Amino acid sequence: MCDCHDQDPKKNGLSRRAALRGGLLASAAGAAAVVGAAPAEAMKSDNPYADPAEPALPPSDMKLDLSRAALVVTDPQVDFLHPEGVTWGVIGASVQEHNTVENIETLFKTAKGADITVAVSPHYYYPTDHGWKFEGALEKLMHKIGMFDRKGPLNLDGFEGSGADWMPQYKKYIEDGKTIVTSPHKVYGNDTNDLSLQLRKAGVDQVILAGMSANLCTESHLRELLEDGFEVAVVKDATAAAQLPEGDGYLAALINFRYMANAVWSTEEAVKQIKAAM
């Protein structure tokens, strides 16, 4: 005979949920024990960007296979990375602190030297984009200040040296006839352009990800690439982000990089990984 009390779906459901909650709490307590007496204590550091001394998350085991790897750089453009760019007032300090401009160039140079696929995912706005009926906070700001503006998808009038143009030192890498320049992404992620298609057609399933800006386009590309089945290493000092009263975009991104990416490398570590795989 069955115990009808045990078959009560409501009670069993509550019991299962209680057990799940208990397991989750136990897991959280275990993670806290790994990094110290409490998570808040573990996160204290004189350098908010420093790697945790005793990480709770598993270490990366990503190893590059250059035959199926690519460097992907988001928005290597004047408006993000040059003192004359429209965002420099809020992003310049982060760019300079992380040596972002030089680190991106180091990655371009190393990737070209290793003869791996290189792709750039740019951000452009055309006049029709300014007719959008609704926008998020950053979209409103980008449109207001004319960020990444071009006269049209088939019109390069005024493009040279504009905020939408490549950083001058990157042009020899991007305009070499080999680098993939995708269609533009329009908000933050590559779900609105052809990056994943281009990478798949090139036989790529490992990505070294860098570019601008950390908590917006770079993180959004990370998320979409992961969802598309790519293995992704983010280069943490080859990006940067705005620092506003609303928060430090770089810190927000760095935390999520650690949680989600297959690896988080410095530029030096990325170069070593590429050279070791040659």
C-alpha positions, 0 to 999 in steps of 0.5 A: 500500500502506498503512503498517500501522504508521501504522494501529496504533490503540494507537500512533495513539491514544497519538500523538494523546493526546501531541499533545493534551497538548503542545497543552495545555501550550503553551496553558498556557505561552502564558497564563502568558506573557501574565500574566507569567513564571509563573501564581503570580507573576501572581496575587500582589496586596496585594488578593486580590480585585483584577482581574488587571492583565493578564488571560489570558482574553478580555474581556467583550463582553456588551451589555444588551438591556433588552427581554430582560434581567432582574435576578435576586437570590438569597437577599436574606434576613435570615439572610444580610444582617442583623446578627441573621441566623444567619450574620452571625458568619461572613459579616458582614465580607464583607457590610460590606466589599463594601457588599453590602446597599446595592449589592443595593438599588441594583440593585433600584432601578435595575432597577425604574426601567428597567422590566425583569423582576426575579426573586428566588430564595429559600431556604426550609426546611420541617419536612419538609426536616429529615428528609433522610437525608443532607446536605452540610457546609453543609446540615448546618450550615444545618439545625442553626442553623435557617437560612431555616426556615419552618413550612410551604409554606402557613404564614406564621406567624412569617415576618414579621421572621424569618431567612427574611424579606426584608431590610426595605429590599428589601420595597418592590421585591419586594412590588410585585406585579411582581417574580417570586418563584420557588419556593424552591431547596433546596440551592444552585442553581435547578435545583430551582425554577422560575426558568428557566421564569419567565424564559423565560416573560417572554422573558428570556435575559440575566440580571444576577445578584446576591445571596447567597451568592457561592460557594454559591447565587449561583455555583450559579445562575450555573452552571445559568443558563449551562447553560440558555442564558442570558447572565449578568453577575454583579455582584461587589460585590452578593454576599458569602460566609463566611470560614471556616478552610476558606477564603474563599468570596468569593475562591473564587466570584470566581475562578469568576465570572471563568472562567465568566460572560459578564461580571463587573461592579461595581454601578456598572458594572451601573447604567451598563450598564442606563442606557446601554441605556435 
